[in-house]
Amino acid sequence: MRIACVMAAERGDMDLLLHDFAARAIARGRRLCGTVQVNSDCGEGRPCDMDVQVLPDGPVIRISQSLGPGARGCRLDPEALEQAVAEAEARLSAGADLVIVNKFGKHEAEGRGFRALIAEAVALGVPVLVGVNALNAPRLAEFVGTEVDRLDPTPEALDDWLG
């Protein structure tokens, strides 16, 4: 089983790192499934829009929802996330060399989201790369039941891991 995670210190860095890695892997002829996140800046004082691209070639799905000015809390649209999950799962069943999940977040830690996709990929022997934050990293390791390779957040580290 090959499963790795990556964390980046600055907000948005992990999204760019995984997006660029996916593009390089596709250029090398790898069959990918999963998602990468692309954020759209909405201007000063407004949170970005969060979109995920289902690998390898779309669709792009907006997974954030607007909660209005001054709202706080999670902006994730659970219905849109589940749509992205369903799209990715369909692609895994068609065959893949690598699964990328943009984030093992709160939904995955609680048993939802991309958790089933990760489990299926592991069962099929397909390598998995997951973005994660420090809060959810222990839950990821607990879920997979083994130590997860923690990669440096650099293009070289990801490319070396993929081989």
N, C-alpha and C positions, 0 to 999 in steps of 0.2 A: 504494500500500500504506500503510495506517495501522496502525501498531503502536506501542503506548506501554507504558511500565512505570512502576510507582510503588514507592517504598521508604518505609518509615516507621521512625522511630528507636526507638520503644518497642515491646516485645514485645506482640503482639496488636493494635496500632493499625492495621496494614495490613488485617487480617482485618475489623475493624469498618468501616474506610473503604470497602473493596470491597463488603461486604455492604450497607451503606447506599446506596452508589452504584447497585448493582444494583436495589434497591427503587425508587429514584427513576427509573431508566431504564424499568423495567417500568411504573411509574405514568404515564410519558410515552408509553406505547404501543409501546416498543421490544421487539422479539422477541430474547430473550437465550438464549445457551447457554453452557456452561462450568460453573464451580463457584465458590462462595464458601465460606469456611471459618468455622465457628462453634465456638469452644472452650468447653468446660464445665469450670468450676473444680471440682476434686475435693477441695479442702481444703488446708490448710497442709501443706507438705512433700511434697505429691504433685503430679506433673505433671498438667496438664489433659488431658481427653479431646479429641481432635481429630475433628471431624465436618465433612464438606463437604455442602453442599446443591447438588444438580445443578439448574442453572437451566433454566427459570424457576420450576418448581413442585415440585421434589423428584425423586427421593427424597433423604433425608438418609442419608449413609453414614459410619459410623465408620471413620476411616482410621488411627487409632492402635491400638496393642496394648499391653496391660499386660505389662511385663517383670518385674514383681515389685519388692519393696522394695529400694532401694539399687542397682538396675540402672542402668547408664549406656549411652549409645549411642542410635542411631536407633530410635524407637518406631513409625515408619511401617509400616503393614501393606501390603505391596506388592500383595497380592491385592485388598484393598479399594480401593486407589488405581486399579488397572486396571478394577475394576467401575465406578468413577466416570467414568473415561475413556471406557469403552464407552457409558455412558448419555449422556454429553455429545456424543460423536461421532454417535450416533443422532439427537440433536436438531439438530445442525448440518445433517445431510442433509435435514431437514424445512424448513430455512430459518431464517436468523437475521440480525438487524441488527447484532449485537455479540456478540463472544466475550469472556468474562472468565475468566481462569485465576488462581485464588487464589495460586498460587506456581509460579514457574519454579525448581524446586529441584534437588537432586542427581540425582534420576531423570531429569528433563528434560535437565540438563546432560550426562548420560551417554547420551542418545538414547532414553530411555523416557518413561513417564508421558504428559503432555499434549502432547508434542512433535508428534505426528502431527496432533492437533486444531489446533494453532497453524498448522502448515504448510498444512493444508487450508483453514482460514479465510483465510489470506493469499492462497492461490491463487484463492479465490472472491471476493476483494476485500472480505471482511467485516472491519471494524475489530476489532482485538484489544487488550485491556488485560490486562497481566500484572503480578502482584505478584512482586517479586524482591528478593533481598538483595544486598549489595555483593559478596559472594563469587561469585555466579552471574550478575551483570549482564553481565560481559564474555562469558560463554558464551552468553547470550541474544543479544547483538549478533552474535557469531560465527555462531550458528545461523541467524538471519534474513538475514545477509549485508548488513546495512545498519545505519545508525545508528537506534537506537530512541529515540523521543521519551521523555524522562524528565520525568514530571509531578511537580509539588509534591504532597505528601501532604495535600491539602485537598479538601473537597467541591467547592469552586468550580473548582479546577483540573481536576478530573475532568469536571465538568459542562461546562466551557468546551471541553475537548477533544472531548467527544461532540457538542457543538453542538446 
